[in-house]
Amino acid sequence: MRLKFTKMHGLGNDFVVFDAIRQQVTLEAAAIRRLADRHRGIGCDQVLLVESARLPGTDFHYRIFNADGSEVEQCGNGARCFARFVRDQGLSDKDAIPVGTAAGAIQLFVEPDGQVRVDMGVPVLEPARIPFRAAKQALVYRLSVDGQEVSIGAVSMGNPHAVLLVEDADDAPVERLGPRLETHPHFPRRVNVGFMQVLSPEHIRLRVFERGVGETLACGTGACAAVVTGRLRGLLAARVQVSLPGGDLVIQWDGNGTPVLMTGPAQRVFEGEIEL
């Protein structure tokens, strides 16, 4: 099977994107792991599929696979690349593109300056829907990790996130706590782990350990989750600049019951074909 692909990135969070509308694409977990391998494959954090619409009122369906081959519900940086891809490939000429995902429908908006704004939907805070095992909903949850008590905020942006406050993002225990929290028994579907340093109410630094991938240069849903948890704790304003290792996103959240809006770049790197 020979497939055409496009390599893309959003702030260094990189993707291999396949048009599964104009070519037949069937990918097993082993093939995804090969594609993601940075030494023996193309190399990426996630593989994205652009498919025909499944949900009413949408133009496309968006599937996301982590580097370990697992399929996940949502990816914010990938969503921006999705919008750029369907425009570049002539699959859509719209500025507002409704897209279906495993977590439901989202809206993608291509701005005049080329940036992409994504309506990520209303954040989910109820523990059972994140999913997260907790007796009741709270602003802060305390978990035991290797005998150490860790305080987190928990939220779903279509995928589950745990967010920790840290004094300095550079010194955050990402490699130590990231994998332990990712597989913590309180998160039955694993979790993405964010380490947030608050610089001011309008500016944070963030590092994210993504489930099935490890630390990435940027995580769009992680940026959204961090702003939601920080705003709920009274630490952040409605509009926040999120500085990730790969660059900056702007996150807007007006509070409970309203959607989170994420704005940032999406870049095409190169196109090619691969034999699988």
Disulfide bonds with the S-S distance in Angstrom:
none
